[in-house]
């Protein structure tokens, strides 16, 4: 996202990353040639890393901490109840941000899952996942998303309620004012307007009929 960009939802971040995450890999530690003279007002890049020298890390933080306790995403915007962070992205984020928090997320999310073939390029063979601590899903508010996540249980794993007031319209809803609630792996409160095949879909997209 450009400086000052405001990702509106998890699905927007996933779609955004789908188009640009490879640049974060190919341009890491990029330097302009020694004899390059930048245009007036521009800078000469030296050891530039788009993963850490831009706001790219904020997008990844959103994708980590907006998950349910079972690592699925709440069905808001264009996500589905079974949407998770792909293994390609897991290996990429581990390469880009090798922190204790990221290692914990990747280790749990990758349990019993075969790595994507792109791990051949992204995965550091010396990365240490043994310093594992259970990933903690905190209560959190994303001001730029206008979304709040409240959780229960140890490490926030038992339930998640999402309060969504994001600046998002179209696709399914006239606006995004809604509440979704998942407990022990089951959706107990969902927003009917986000069901693509609801028989009365035209009647579920208004603010007063969200839930």
N, C-alpha and C positions, 0 to 999 in steps of 0.2 A: 504494500500500500504506500502511496506517496506520503510525505510528511504531512501530518494533520489529518490523515485518513481516519475514518471512524467505522470500523467493521460493525455491521448491524446485527449479525447473528452467527451462530456456529456454521450454518450452511454456507454463508458468504465467505467465511474464513477458509473453509474447505475448498470451495471453488476458486478462491483467490490463490491459495497455495498450489492447487492443481496446475495453475498456469505459470507460476514463477519459482517454485521451490528448487527446480534444477539450476536456476541461476545462482541460488545461494550456495550450491555445491561447486559449480564451475568457476565462480568468481571469488571464492574464498581466498584470502591472502593475495588479492590482486594488486599489482603495482603497474603504473604507466611506464612505458619505456624510458630509459634514462634521457634520451634526446628529445622526448616529447615536450612541447611547449604548449600549455593549455591556453585557450582563448581568454581574452580579458574578462575578468569576473568569475572565471572557473578555477577549480583547484586541480592540483596534480595529485593523483591517488598514489598512496604508498601503503602497502600491506592492508588494503581495504578488505573488510569482511562484512558483506551485507547482512549476515546473520546477527552480528553484534553491533555494527556501526549504524544501523537503521532502526526503525521501530518494528522490524520483523519479529523480534522476540515477544512483543506484546500479543501478536496473533497466536503464537504457540502457547502462551500462557492462557489465553482464552480457551484454546482447544483442550488443554489439560484440565483446567479447573471448572469447566462447564459440563463435565461428564456426570452421569449418575454414578452411584457407588459401584455398579457392575461394569463400568467403563463404556456403557452405551450413552448416547446423547438423548436428551429429552426431545420429543417430537414437536419442535417449534420451527417456524419458518419452513424450509424445505427438507428438513431431516425426517428420517423414519425412526420408528421405535427400536430398530435393530442397527442403526448407524453407529459405527465405531471409528476410531482413528486407524487408518490402514497400516499394515506392516511396513510399507514403503516409507510412510511418514515417520513411523516409530524409529526406524533406523536412521533416517535423516536427522530427526531432532536429537537423537543420541550423538550423532556426529557433530551437529552444530552447537549443542548446549549440553556438554557432558557434566551435568551437576548431579548432586545426590538426589534431588527431587526428581529429575528426569530419569535417572537410572532406576529409581524405585517404580515410577510409572511404567517404564518400558519392561522391566522385569516381570511385573504382575500382568500387564496386558499381553505379553508375549508367552505367558505360561501355556504350554501345550499347543502352541501355534508355530508352524514352520516359518522361518524367516523368508521374506521375499527375496527373489534372486538379485535384487538391487543391493542387498546386504553385502554382496561381493565387493561393491564399490564404497558403500557408506560405512560398514561395520569396521571399527578399529579392532584388530585381533587382540590387542592388549587391554581393551576396555574391561574394567573390573565391575561385575554386577554382584559380587559377593558381599559388599557392604550394604546389604539390602535392609531397608526399613519399610514397613507397610505404607503405601501411599495414603496421605491424608487428604480427604475431600472436605475443605472447610466451608463454613457459612461465608458467603462472599457476595459482594455487589459489584457489578461492572458498570460504572457510571456512563461510559461511552456506549454501552449496549442497552442501558436502561433495563437491566435484568438483575434480579436477585435470586440467590440459591440458598435455601435453608435446608439443613440436613440433620439426621438423627443417627444414633448408634456410634459404635467405636469407629474412629476414622471416617465418620460420615457415610457409613456403608449401608445402613438399614433403609433409609428413605430420603427422598429429595423432593422438595416442592419448589417450583420455579414460578416467580412472579415476573411477568413479561409486560413491559410497557414500551417496547422499542419502537423506533420511528420506522415502521415497516408496513407497507401495504401492498395489495395486489396478490397474485398467485392464488391465495386461499382466502385472505381476509381483507376487509376494508382497512382495518388497523390490527395491531398485534397485542391488544390488551387481553391477556388471558392468564390462566393458572393451570399448571399441570402438576400432578402428584404421582410419584411412583414409590411403592414400598415393597420390600422383600421380592423384588423382581417383577412385580405386577403393577400395571397402570390402574390406579384407583380413581383418578380424576384426569380426564383428557379434554381436549378442545375439539368438539365435533367438526368445527370448521376446517380442521386440518386433515380430515379423512377424505382422501381423493374421491372415493367411490360412495360417499354417503348418499342415500336415496333422496334426501331433502337438502342437498348441498346448498342450493340457492337460499335456503332459509337459515343457514347456520353461519353466514359470513358477517353478520352485523354485530356491533358491539354488545348489545343487550342479549345476545344468544350465544355468546362465546362458549360457555361451559354449561 
